[in-house]
Amino acid sequence: MSDFSIEQLAEIIRARRAATGDTSYTRQLLDRGVAHISRKLGEESTETVIAALSEDKDALRDEAADLIYHLLVLLEARDIKIEDVVGELERRTKTSGLEEKAARSPA
């Protein structure tokens, strides 16, 4: 298994803020804004679902990677650190998923 982590990918994305748009796709996404990144995330989400339903493991792996990357770019655009998301996931593991969902305020 690789030593590469989601946190490292988030750091690479954070560092790409300093790049120019002609050298960095990440910078191009950040320059286009949250609405554009959100649409890309939606597209990748749909492609991930399609890959999962097709039972093609390689396609699902590839689309999942795209989905995670675009989610991390969106988080960066909104100045949310992946460590904070991981912390929230950790907090949620301290109770059952059903208890956690029941404790949320109705939307």
SULPEUR-V389296 format. One record per residue. RES is the residue in three letters. OMEGA is omega in whole degrees, -180 to 180 (* if undefined). BURIAL is 1 if it has 24 or more other ideal C-beta (glycine too) atoms within 12 Angstrom, else 0. D_LAST is the distance of its C-alpha to the last C-alpha in Angstrom with 2 decimals. Layout:
{{RES,OMEGA,BURIAL,D_LAST} {RES,OMEGA,BURIAL,D_LAST}}
//
This chain:
{{MET,-178,0,40.18} {SER,175,0,39.69} {ASP,-179,0,39.03} {PHE,-178,0,36.65} {SER,175,0,33.09} {ILE,179,0,29.71} {GLU,178,0,30.32} {GLN,177,0,33.60} {LEU,178,1,32.07} {ALA,179,1,29.56} {GLU,176,0,32.64} {ILE,178,1,34.50} {ILE,178,1,31.70} {ARG,-179,1,31.66} {ALA,-179,0,35.45} {ARG,174,1,35.35} {ARG,-177,0,33.96} {ALA,-179,0,37.62} {ALA,175,0,38.99} {THR,-179,0,39.92} {GLY,-179,0,38.22} {ASP,179,0,41.43} {THR,-173,0,41.45} {SER,174,0,37.80} {TYR,178,0,35.21} {THR,179,1,32.59} {ARG,177,1,33.84} {GLN,178,0,33.74} {LEU,-180,1,30.06} {LEU,179,1,29.33} {ASP,-178,0,31.50} {ARG,171,0,29.63} {GLY,-174,0,26.35} {VAL,-179,0,22.70} {ALA,180,0,22.20} {HIS,180,0,25.17} {ILE,179,1,24.25} {SER,177,0,20.76} {ARG,178,0,22.59} {LYS,178,1,25.03} {LEU,177,1,22.37} {GLY,177,0,21.01} {GLU,-179,0,24.65} {GLU,177,1,25.35} {SER,178,0,22.38} {THR,179,0,23.74} {GLU,178,1,27.23} {THR,179,1,26.24} {VAL,179,0,24.89} {ILE,179,0,28.09} {ALA,179,0,30.23} {ALA,-179,0,28.69} {LEU,180,0,29.31} {SER,-180,0,32.81} {GLU,177,0,33.62} {ASP,-175,0,35.31} {LYS,180,0,34.84} {ASP,179,0,36.36} {ALA,179,0,34.13} {LEU,178,0,31.01} {ARG,-178,0,32.28} {ASP,-180,0,32.97} {GLU,177,1,29.67} {ALA,177,0,27.77} {ALA,178,0,29.86} {ASP,-180,1,28.99} {LEU,-180,1,25.25} {ILE,179,1,25.46} {TYR,-177,1,27.75} {HIS,174,1,25.54} {LEU,179,1,22.48} {LEU,177,1,24.81} {VAL,178,1,26.00} {LEU,177,1,22.51} {LEU,178,1,21.92} {GLU,-180,1,25.36} {ALA,179,1,24.68} {ARG,179,0,21.78} {ASP,175,0,23.98} {ILE,-178,0,21.97} {LYS,178,0,24.48} {ILE,178,1,24.36} {GLU,178,0,25.53} {ASP,177,0,22.29} {VAL,178,0,20.35} {VAL,177,0,22.97} {GLY,178,0,22.66} {GLU,176,0,18.95} {LEU,178,0,19.94} {GLU,179,0,22.77} {ARG,-178,0,20.69} {ARG,-179,0,18.55} {THR,-179,0,21.84} {LYS,176,0,22.80} {THR,178,0,20.61} {SER,179,0,20.12} {GLY,180,0,17.33} {LEU,177,0,16.33} {GLU,-179,0,16.42} {GLU,-180,0,14.42} {LYS,-180,0,11.53} {ALA,-178,0,11.88} {ALA,180,0,11.91} {ARG,176,0,8.55} {SER,176,0,6.27} {PRO,-178,0,3.80} {ALA,*,0,0.00}}
//
